Amino acid sequence: MPSEIIKNLQWRYATKKFDPNKKLSDDQVTVLKAAFNLTATSYGLQPLRMLVISDDKIKEQLPPITMKQLQVRDASHVLVFCVEETISQQFVRDHFNRVEEIRNTDRKILDDYEDYLLDYFSNKNEAEIRDWITKQAYLAMGNLLTVCAAEGIDSCPMEGFEPDKYDELLQLKDLGLRSVLVMPVGFRAEDDMFASMKKVRRGIGDVVIDLD
């Protein structure tokens, strides 16, 4: 028998039509926020922020800059995955200060690793850092897609939007952020024909290689 999580993932699909009258509960939104915060990121640095949009006036402005996809208008909430514009030395130091405070770790143990990361990022150009940061957003979205499935929340991962116009509308540059991914969440409409379609996947044996 499939495990519960596999059943949930089989139930999940990229929702094409949301029921605008059905809203996530405060507890469900809290779960998604906590799951985002617990997402794995490289070096544990968390160079990410997530905007949670529930304001209908803002959502009404999103379809024209999201390739006319109405999910961003009709979903209960729209999650916008954002990344830091760059990784400053202070950003890295702040991370190690948190490690010291939360874990009560001796600073002598942390200094070598902190120096390594400071040197690592100082030797990367802007394009390399941007590529690294962007990958972290995809990790977060993958995690949230699974959490949504486990919680019975419908979702739709989106790359099809105009980041510059999102950044302008949501005033992200003022926060030192840029948008990377969008994910409307809520509950599927009863007449979304895609909800009943069988999943099309390659066989497990075609995508998984066992080295015994």
SVG drawing of the C-alpha trace seen along z (x, -y; Angstrom):
<svg xmlns="http://www.w3.org/2000/svg" viewBox="-17 -51 57 56">
<polyline fill="none" stroke="black" stroke-width="0.4" points="0.0,0.0 1.3,-3.5 2.4,-5.6 0.3,-8.6 2.7,-11.1 2.8,-9.2 -1.0,-9.3 -0.8,-13.1 1.6,-13.6 -0.6,-11.6 -3.5,-13.9 -1.4,-17.0 -1.4,-18.6 -0.6,-22.1 -4.0,-23.6 -5.3,-25.5 -8.4,-26.9 -8.9,-27.9 -12.2,-28.4 -12.0,-32.1 -14.6,-31.6 -12.5,-29.1 -9.8,-30.5 -6.9,-29.0 -7.4,-29.1 -5.0,-31.1 -3.5,-27.9 -2.8,-26.6 -1.1,-29.9 1.0,-29.6 2.1,-26.0 3.2,-27.3 5.2,-30.1 6.9,-27.8 7.6,-25.2 9.2,-27.9 11.4,-29.0 12.5,-25.3 13.4,-24.8 16.9,-23.5 19.3,-26.1 23.0,-25.8 25.2,-26.5 22.0,-27.2 22.2,-30.9 18.5,-31.4 19.1,-34.1 15.3,-34.0 12.1,-35.9 8.5,-35.0 5.7,-37.4 2.3,-36.1 -0.4,-38.0 -4.0,-37.8 -5.2,-41.3 -7.7,-41.0 -6.8,-44.4 -3.2,-43.3 -4.1,-39.9 -6.4,-41.6 -3.2,-43.4 -1.2,-40.2 -2.7,-38.3 -1.5,-40.9 2.1,-40.5 1.7,-36.7 1.0,-35.7 -2.7,-36.2 -2.9,-33.2 -5.9,-33.7 -4.7,-31.4 -2.9,-34.4 -6.2,-36.3 -8.5,-33.5 -6.2,-31.6 -6.7,-32.2 -3.1,-33.4 -0.2,-34.0 3.3,-33.1 6.1,-35.1 9.6,-33.6 12.2,-36.3 15.9,-36.3 18.5,-38.8 20.0,-41.0 23.5,-39.9 25.2,-38.2 27.1,-40.8 29.7,-40.1 27.4,-41.3 24.7,-38.9 27.2,-36.0 28.3,-37.4 24.7,-37.7 24.2,-34.0 27.1,-33.0 25.9,-35.3 22.6,-33.5 24.4,-30.1 26.4,-31.3 23.4,-32.7 20.9,-29.8 23.3,-26.9 25.6,-28.5 28.5,-27.5 32.0,-28.6 33.1,-31.4 36.4,-29.6 34.6,-26.7 32.7,-29.0 35.5,-31.4 37.2,-29.1 33.9,-28.3 32.8,-31.9 36.1,-33.0 35.7,-30.3 32.2,-31.6 33.3,-35.2 36.2,-34.3 34.0,-32.1 31.4,-34.8 34.0,-37.5 35.6,-35.5 32.3,-35.0 31.1,-37.4 27.6,-38.8 26.3,-36.3 27.6,-33.4 26.1,-34.6 22.8,-35.3 22.7,-31.8 23.5,-30.3 20.8,-32.4 18.2,-31.5 18.7,-27.8 17.8,-28.3 14.3,-29.6 13.7,-26.4 14.6,-24.3 12.0,-26.3 9.3,-25.9 9.9,-22.2 9.5,-21.9 6.3,-24.0 4.7,-22.0 5.2,-18.8 3.9,-20.5 0.9,-21.8 0.1,-18.3 0.5,-16.9 -1.9,-19.5 -4.5,-19.1 -3.8,-22.6 -3.8,-23.0 -0.9,-24.9 0.5,-25.8 4.3,-26.5 4.9,-29.3 7.9,-30.6 5.7,-32.4 5.6,-35.9 7.4,-39.2 9.8,-39.6 10.7,-43.2 7.0,-44.2 6.4,-42.1 9.3,-43.8 7.9,-47.2 4.4,-46.5 5.4,-44.9 8.2,-47.4 10.8,-44.6 13.8,-46.7 13.2,-48.8 13.7,-45.6 16.8,-44.6 14.9,-41.7 13.9,-40.4 11.2,-37.9 12.1,-34.5 9.1,-32.3 5.3,-32.5 3.0,-29.9 -0.7,-30.6 -2.3,-28.4 -5.8,-27.6 -8.4,-25.1 -9.3,-23.7 -12.5,-24.7 -14.9,-21.8 -14.9,-22.4 -11.1,-22.3 -10.8,-19.6 -7.1,-19.0 -8.0,-17.7 -9.2,-14.4 -6.5,-13.7 -4.2,-10.8 -0.6,-11.7 1.8,-11.2 5.2,-10.2 8.1,-8.1 8.3,-4.8 10.3,-4.7 12.7,-2.3 13.3,-4.9 14.2,-7.7 15.8,-6.0 19.1,-4.2 20.0,-1.7 23.6,-1.0 23.6,2.3"/>
</svg>
